[in-house]
Amino acid sequence: MAYAEVNGTSLYYEMAGSGHPLVLIHGFNLDCRLWDEQFAELQKHFQVVRYDMRGFGQSGPSAGDFSHFDDLAALLDHLEIEKTHVCGLSFGGYTAQEFALAYPDRVNKLVLVSAGLNGFPMTEIRKADIETFNAVVQTADVSAVANVFANQWLEGPGQAPGRVATEIRERFLDMVFHAFALPKPENFPKFLQPPVIQRVQEIKSPTLIIAGELDYPDISQIATYLHGRIVLSELEVLPNLAHIVNMEIPVQFNDMLLDFLGA
C-alpha cells in the first residue's frame, strides 16, 4: 500500500506478486477494492497493480487539467513498469481503451469488462434510469443514492433487489458510500482526442471483451461494437450476470483472465 505523486496529485496503489505486470482499473463511484478477489488470486501469477483513480478511493482530488490515461502512464513510470496487461471495468474499461490508444507500446493484452464507450448512443431504459438516479441525488440522501446506484448497476436494470448476495451488495455499497462522501470534483478528466469511438480499430493488442446478459442493453451493444472493430478480440457474454461480473463470479472470472492472459 503506497502513494505515487504524479501529475499534480497523489494516486493510492497496491502492488503484489511477481511476473508479467497486470493493472486493474475500477469503475465509476468505486475504488480498487472492487478487485479484492482478483488481487488475492492473480498475484500468484502476475505482478498485480490495483489503484484508485484520481478523485476516487484514497487517491487525491481531481484538481487541474488531467486525463486518467496519462495518470496511469505516470503511475507505471513511477513503478518502473514499461509494459503491462490492462484490465478495466465499466469507466475503467473506457480508460483502458484510451490508454491502449495513447500508449499502444505499453499494453500487452487488454481485458474490457462491461466497458463504456463515450459517444455511443444510450438506450431508453438507461436514459430513464439516469433521470431516476439524478432525481434521488437531488434529495441529498446518500443511503438512497447508493442503493439506487446498486440496484441499477450491481443488481441490473429491472432486476429486483436481492438478486445478488447480501455480502456482495454490502461490499459494493461501502465503496459507493465512500465515493459520495468525497468532495465534489473540481475538474473532470479530459478524454482522448480524437475520441475512442472513432479509433477503436486502431487497438492492436489481443483483447478479451466481457459483458453481462443482465446489464443495460447498450453495454452489450458496446461489447459487440468493440468486438467487431478490434481485430484480435474475443467476446464473452455471460448469462444471468449484470455489470459487476467480477464480484458476482470471482472464481470463474479469475479463471477467464488466467486462461486469456496465458498464466
Backbone torsions as a table, in degrees:
resi	resn	phi	psi	omega
1	MET	NA	123.2	-175.2
2	ALA	-159.1	175.9	177.9
3	TYR	-126.1	142.6	175.2
4	ALA	-115.9	125.8	177.2
5	GLU	-86.0	106.5	-175.6
6	VAL	-139.2	140.6	171.8
7	ASN	48.5	38.1	176.0
8	GLY	80.4	13.0	176.7
9	THR	-142.2	179.2	179.7
10	SER	-120.1	117.4	-179.1
11	LEU	-100.7	124.1	175.3
12	TYR	-79.7	136.1	178.2
13	TYR	-147.7	160.3	173.1
14	GLU	-130.6	140.1	-179.8
15	MET	-138.2	134.8	-179.8
16	ALA	-154.1	158.0	177.7
17	GLY	90.1	-177.2	179.4
18	SER	-144.3	166.7	-177.9
19	GLY	109.6	-158.2	-179.1
20	HIS	-66.2	136.2	-179.9
21	PRO	-66.2	148.3	175.3
22	LEU	-141.5	122.3	179.4
23	VAL	-105.2	135.3	178.8
24	LEU	-112.8	126.1	-176.7
25	ILE	-117.4	122.6	-176.2
26	HIS	-78.8	173.8	-179.8
27	GLY	-93.5	-180.0	-177.1
28	PHE	-67.8	141.9	-178.3
29	ASN	62.2	19.4	177.9
30	LEU	-125.2	-169.0	176.9
31	ASP	-152.7	-173.9	-170.7
32	CYS	-67.6	-12.1	175.9
33	ARG	-65.5	-16.3	174.1
34	LEU	-49.9	-31.4	-171.8
35	TRP	-101.1	23.5	-175.3
36	ASP	-50.6	-52.1	-177.1
37	GLU	-69.8	-32.1	178.5
38	GLN	-72.3	-42.5	-179.2
39	PHE	-61.1	-42.2	-178.5
40	ALA	-66.4	-39.9	-174.9
41	GLU	-86.7	-44.3	-171.3
42	LEU	-73.1	-20.4	176.7
43	GLN	-67.1	-12.6	174.3
44	LYS	-73.4	-14.8	-174.2
45	HIS	-123.3	-23.3	-174.4
46	PHE	-136.1	166.6	165.1
47	GLN	-86.6	100.7	-170.8
48	VAL	-96.3	132.4	175.2
49	VAL	-120.0	125.9	168.7
50	ARG	-125.1	145.2	-174.8
51	TYR	-148.6	161.6	173.8
52	ASP	-92.9	123.4	176.7
53	MET	-63.7	154.9	-179.8
54	ARG	-50.8	130.8	179.0
55	GLY	88.5	0.1	-179.3
56	PHE	-128.1	158.4	175.1
57	GLY	55.5	-128.3	-178.4
58	GLN	-99.9	7.7	177.9
59	SER	-80.9	165.2	-177.7
60	GLY	-70.0	172.3	-175.9
61	PRO	-71.9	165.3	-179.4
62	SER	-87.3	64.3	-179.2
63	ALA	-94.4	149.9	178.1
64	GLY	72.0	173.1	176.4
65	ASP	-72.7	133.0	-179.0
66	PHE	-158.2	165.6	170.0
67	SER	-137.1	145.4	-179.7
68	HIS	-66.9	-32.4	-178.9
69	PHE	-71.8	-34.3	175.2
70	ASP	-71.9	-34.6	175.2
71	ASP	-60.2	-42.5	179.1
72	LEU	-63.7	-42.8	178.3
73	ALA	-60.0	-41.3	-179.8
74	ALA	-68.0	-37.0	176.7
75	LEU	-63.4	-44.0	178.5
76	LEU	-63.2	-38.4	176.0
77	ASP	-61.0	-43.3	179.4
78	HIS	-59.7	-37.7	-178.3
79	LEU	-87.7	-0.5	-179.1
80	GLU	58.8	41.3	176.1
81	ILE	-105.6	118.0	-176.5
82	GLU	-84.9	-41.6	-175.0
83	LYS	-142.6	144.6	-172.0
84	THR	-153.0	155.5	161.8
85	HIS	-73.1	147.6	179.7
86	VAL	-130.5	128.2	177.7
87	CYS	-126.9	121.7	179.7
88	GLY	-131.2	145.2	179.8
89	LEU	-115.3	133.1	174.9
90	SER	60.2	-120.0	176.3
91	PHE	-60.8	-33.5	174.4
92	GLY	-64.9	-30.9	174.8
93	GLY	-67.6	-34.5	175.9
94	TYR	-69.4	-41.6	176.0
95	THR	-59.5	-39.4	178.3
96	ALA	-62.6	-38.9	177.2
97	GLN	-64.2	-44.8	179.0
98	GLU	-61.0	-43.4	-179.6
99	PHE	-62.6	-41.1	-179.3
100	ALA	-64.0	-29.9	178.4
101	LEU	-84.6	-38.7	-178.3
102	ALA	-75.6	-32.3	-176.5
103	TYR	-132.9	62.4	-174.1
104	PRO	-60.1	-30.3	-178.0
105	ASP	-77.4	-4.7	-177.9
106	ARG	-103.5	0.6	-177.5
107	VAL	-113.0	126.0	173.6
108	ASN	-87.5	-77.7	175.7
109	LYS	-117.3	153.4	-173.2
110	LEU	-123.4	134.4	175.7
111	VAL	-123.8	120.6	-178.5
112	LEU	-113.9	113.6	-174.7
113	VAL	-111.7	118.7	179.8
114	SER	48.9	41.7	-169.3
115	ALA	-72.6	143.2	171.1
116	GLY	-85.4	170.8	177.3
117	LEU	-151.3	103.9	-176.7
118	ASN	-57.5	127.4	-179.2
119	GLY	96.9	-9.8	178.1
120	PHE	-77.5	133.2	-175.6
121	PRO	-62.9	136.4	179.0
122	MET	-85.9	146.3	175.2
123	THR	-76.3	161.7	-177.1
124	GLU	-62.5	-36.3	-179.2
125	ILE	-65.2	-36.2	178.4
126	ARG	-71.4	-40.8	176.6
127	LYS	-58.4	-43.4	-179.8
128	ALA	-64.9	-40.2	-179.9
129	ASP	-68.7	-32.9	175.8
130	ILE	-64.8	-40.9	177.1
131	GLU	-62.5	-41.9	177.5
132	THR	-61.6	-46.3	-179.3
133	PHE	-61.9	-46.6	-179.3
134	ASN	-61.9	-35.8	178.3
135	ALA	-65.2	-39.1	178.6
136	VAL	-69.4	-37.0	177.6
137	VAL	-57.7	-37.1	-179.4
138	GLN	-64.4	-20.6	179.3
139	THR	-77.0	-15.6	-178.3
140	ALA	62.5	18.6	176.3
141	ASP	-90.0	98.6	-173.1
142	VAL	-61.7	-38.7	179.4
143	SER	-62.8	-43.7	178.9
144	ALA	-65.1	-41.3	179.3
145	VAL	-60.9	-47.8	-178.2
146	ALA	-62.9	-39.8	-178.9
147	ASN	-69.9	-37.7	175.8
148	VAL	-65.0	-41.7	178.1
149	PHE	-60.1	-42.9	178.6
150	ALA	-66.1	-40.4	179.3
151	ASN	-60.5	-41.4	-175.2
152	GLN	-76.1	-41.7	-169.1
153	TRP	-105.6	-29.5	178.5
154	LEU	-89.7	-54.2	179.4
155	GLU	-69.8	-39.1	-178.5
156	GLY	109.7	146.7	-178.1
157	PRO	-60.3	129.1	178.7
158	GLY	80.9	-3.1	179.9
159	GLN	-87.9	146.7	179.1
160	ALA	-75.1	137.2	173.3
161	PRO	-54.7	137.1	-176.8
162	GLY	109.9	-7.8	176.3
163	ARG	-63.0	-38.3	179.8
164	VAL	-94.9	144.1	-177.5
165	ALA	-55.6	144.5	-176.7
166	THR	-56.6	-40.7	-177.9
167	GLU	-62.7	-39.5	178.7
168	ILE	-67.8	-43.7	-179.8
169	ARG	-62.2	-41.6	-179.3
170	GLU	-63.4	-40.4	177.8
171	ARG	-65.9	-40.6	178.3
172	PHE	-64.0	-46.7	-179.5
173	LEU	-61.7	-36.1	179.4
174	ASP	-60.6	-41.2	177.3
175	MET	-65.9	-41.4	-178.5
176	VAL	-68.2	-42.6	175.5
177	PHE	-55.0	-45.5	-179.4
178	HIS	-61.4	-42.7	-179.1
179	ALA	-61.5	-41.5	-177.3
180	PHE	-78.7	-13.4	176.0
181	ALA	-83.1	-15.7	-179.4
182	LEU	-74.7	155.4	176.2
183	PRO	-58.8	149.5	177.0
184	LYS	-62.7	144.1	-176.2
185	PRO	-62.0	140.6	176.1
186	GLU	-77.6	-36.2	-179.7
187	ASN	-141.0	155.7	175.9
188	PHE	-103.8	153.6	-175.5
189	PRO	-66.6	150.3	170.9
190	LYS	-82.7	135.6	177.9
191	PHE	-92.6	154.9	-179.7
192	LEU	-60.8	138.8	176.9
193	GLN	-125.6	136.5	-10.3
194	PRO	-57.2	154.7	-173.1
195	PRO	-66.9	158.2	-177.2
196	VAL	-55.4	-40.4	-174.7
197	ILE	-58.2	-24.7	178.3
198	GLN	-90.5	-5.6	-170.4
199	ARG	-131.9	10.2	-175.4
200	VAL	-51.9	-39.7	-176.4
201	GLN	-64.2	-13.1	178.5
202	GLU	-79.9	-12.8	178.8
203	ILE	-71.5	118.9	-176.0
204	LYS	-108.0	-9.7	-179.6
205	SER	-69.8	141.8	171.4
206	PRO	-55.2	131.0	-169.8
207	THR	-131.5	131.3	171.7
208	LEU	-103.7	123.8	-178.7
209	ILE	-111.8	124.8	-175.9
210	ILE	-123.9	134.2	176.7
211	ALA	-139.9	152.6	177.3
212	GLY	-99.2	138.4	-176.6
213	GLU	-62.4	-29.5	-176.4
214	LEU	-92.4	4.6	180.0
215	ASP	-76.1	175.0	175.2
216	TYR	-57.8	140.7	-177.5
217	PRO	-56.3	-33.9	-178.7
218	ASP	-69.6	-24.5	176.3
219	ILE	-68.6	-41.2	175.1
220	SER	-65.4	-37.7	178.4
221	GLN	-65.7	-38.2	176.5
222	ILE	-62.5	-42.4	179.1
223	ALA	-58.8	-44.9	178.7
224	THR	-65.0	-41.0	178.7
225	TYR	-60.3	-47.4	179.8
226	LEU	-62.6	-44.4	-179.1
227	HIS	-61.1	-35.6	-179.5
228	GLY	-73.1	-14.4	-174.7
229	ARG	-117.5	-20.8	175.8
230	ILE	-91.4	112.9	-169.6
231	VAL	-58.5	-48.8	-176.1
232	LEU	-96.1	62.2	-176.2
233	SER	-125.4	151.8	173.1
234	GLU	-121.9	144.6	-179.0
235	LEU	-120.3	130.0	175.2
236	GLU	-126.1	114.2	173.7
237	VAL	-103.5	116.1	-170.4
238	LEU	-96.6	126.7	-177.8
239	PRO	-71.4	149.7	172.6
240	ASN	61.8	25.9	177.8
241	LEU	-130.7	152.4	179.5
242	ALA	-106.0	-128.9	-169.5
243	HIS	-84.3	-37.4	-171.5
244	ILE	-100.0	64.3	-170.2
245	VAL	-64.4	-32.5	-176.2
246	ASN	-67.1	-28.9	177.1
247	MET	-80.2	-31.2	-177.9
248	GLU	-74.2	-40.9	-177.7
249	ILE	-130.9	66.0	-172.9
250	PRO	-60.1	-40.1	-177.1
251	VAL	-67.0	-48.4	179.9
252	GLN	-64.7	-38.7	179.0
253	PHE	-62.4	-45.9	178.3
254	ASN	-59.2	-41.8	179.1
255	ASP	-62.8	-39.1	178.2
256	MET	-61.6	-44.3	179.8
257	LEU	-66.1	-43.3	-179.6
258	LEU	-62.0	-40.7	179.9
259	ASP	-65.6	-45.1	-177.5
260	PHE	-70.7	-40.6	-176.5
261	LEU	-79.7	-11.3	174.2
262	GLY	78.5	34.1	179.4
263	ALA	-74.1	NA	NA
